[in-house]
Amino acid sequence: MHRILQTLNSDYYMINDTCVAVRDRSNQSWSRAHSAVGARLIGSIRMDGPIAFIPAAVHIKGRLVFSNDVMTSPVRAIAEPTADALLAA
């Protein structure tokens, strides 16, 4: 499953549970050098309401947690990949 997990600062292109590219939202450029690339999404930390780790899930307003200890800013949206995102992957 291909999807884009959008946070305040970055867009994370995911194939299944693996990050394959990250776009900097400030300049719209895709990178494969970001520390999340190649890491597996292990869950999210819910920030609205009681703080809780939610394994193997993405929670809007939650922070993504990757297998290499990368944690993101809160998720704003989940989107379908665009043509430029598919080329980045």
QUICOR-V23403 format. One record per residue. PSI is psi in whole degrees, -180 to 180 (999 if undefined). Layout:
psi=(PSI,PSI)
This chain:
psi=(126,133,158,124,113,125,-178,-41,-26,159,128,115,118,136,115,-119,14,134,127,-16,154,132,130,119,-23,-33,2,19,140,146,143,4,-6,147,-18,-20,128,-13,154,136,123,-11,-164,159,115,130,-15,122,-159,130,128,143,130,103,143,31,156,128,122,134,-3,162,131,144,124,163,-19,22,12,133,136,175,169,143,131,-32,162,127,163,144,141,174,-41,-32,-41,-37,-31,-32,999)
